[in-house]
């Protein structure tokens, strides 16, 4: 499934903010929602951080009601990227008011299992996580993520 096509065919009209080879960052102005749609089966950590820098810019502009992370294109799991995302980025965004996160994972069971294992490891290694203070839910579509 082409995630960008899903974004374009949703009943919600997201506005494009930044696009790279690896990701598209867009926003839903009236609901103050940021959407990050990955476009590649693997995102090198430098590009991952660059993408999340763009998301941070939108949060700084007041788009902090909800963050939707569409990872359906991924075929590889990168632990250092996930750790940075959980330990560093989410904490900074929490301090800026972003508390609602919706995630759309690839359908492969092994990917979901990898995420679970990585979360356990991160929780063991880091005591000051704010993940329990966040509203995090997994969804199947962008529309579901916007509405829930």
N, C-alpha and C positions, 0 to 999 in steps of 0.2 A: 504494500500500500504506500502510496506517495503521500507523505505527511503534509507537504506544502499544498497539494491538491485538497487534502482534507481541510486545511486551514482556509483555503479560498472558497470551499463549497459549504462551509458552516453557515448557519443563519446569522452568525455574528460577523460583523465587518471589522476585522483587525486591520490596523494601519501599520505598514512596514516601518521599522526603525533602523535596523541594520541587518545586512545579509552578507554572509561569507560562504565559502565553499562548504563549510561544516555546519552552519546553523543559520536560522532566520529568527530575528527578534522582532516581535511586533507587539502592539498594545491595543486595548479596547478602551477608547477614551472615556466613554460615559460610565463605565464600571471600574475604571482605574486598575485594569488587569494587564499584566505582562505575560506574554506567551513566548516561550523559547522552543522552537521546533528544530531538532537536530536533523541534518540532511545526509549524514554519512554513517557508515557502519562502525566507524571508529573516529574519535576526536582526540588529537594530540593535546596534551595538557596545556601547552602554550595557547592554542586556539580555544580550548575550553575556558581558560581564564580570561582571554580577550572577549569572548562572548559574554561571560558573566560580568565583565566590566561594563559592557553596553547595557545589560540588564540593570546594573547598579545605577547607571545614569538615569534611566527611566524612573527607578525608585526614588532617586533624589529629586526628580521633577514631580513627585506626588503620585506616581502610579504604584501604590503600595497596598492596594486592597487584597490582591491575590496574585500568586505566581503559578503559572501552568508550565510544566516541563514535559514536553512530548519527546520521549526517547525511543519511539517505536522503530526508528531506523537502525539503532545500534545492534551490532552483532558481536561486539567485543566489550568486555567489562574492564575498566581501568581503575584499580584501587586507589592510587594516589589522587586522581581527579575527584573521586567520590569523597575521599577523606578531606581534601581541601574544601569541597562544597559543603560538607556537613560541619566541619570544625571551624572554618574561618568565615566563609561567605554567609552562611545562614545566620551566624551570630551577628555579623555586621548589619544584615538586612533586618533582623529582629529589632535591633536598636533603632532602626529607621522606620519601624512600624509594620513591616511585612511579616505577617504571622500565619497567613493562609497559603498553603502549598498544595497543588494538585499535580499528580504525576501520572503520566501515561507510559507504561512500560511495553517493551516488545512482548509478543505473545509467548515466546519460548519459555517453558518452565525452568530451564537451567538458568536463564537470566534472572528471573525472580528469586531463585534459590541463591544465586551469587550475591544479589542485593542483601538478602537476609543475613547471610554469613558475614558480609562486609560490615553491616550495621552492628552486629554483635562484637566484632573485632574493634571497631571504632569506639563503641560504648565502653569496652574494657580498657582501652588505652587512653581515653580522655574523660576526665571527671567533670569538666565545666561545660558540658553540652547543654544547649537550650532546646533540643529537639522535643522534649516532653512539654514544652511551653507552646509549641506550634500546633496548628490544625493541619495535619497532613492526611490526605486521602489519595487512594489510587483510583483512577477512572479509566474508561475504555475509549472515550472520544473527547474531542475538544469541547463540544457542546455540553457533555456531561460535566466536564471539569468547570466550565463557566457557571453552570446552574447549581452545582453542589458545593 
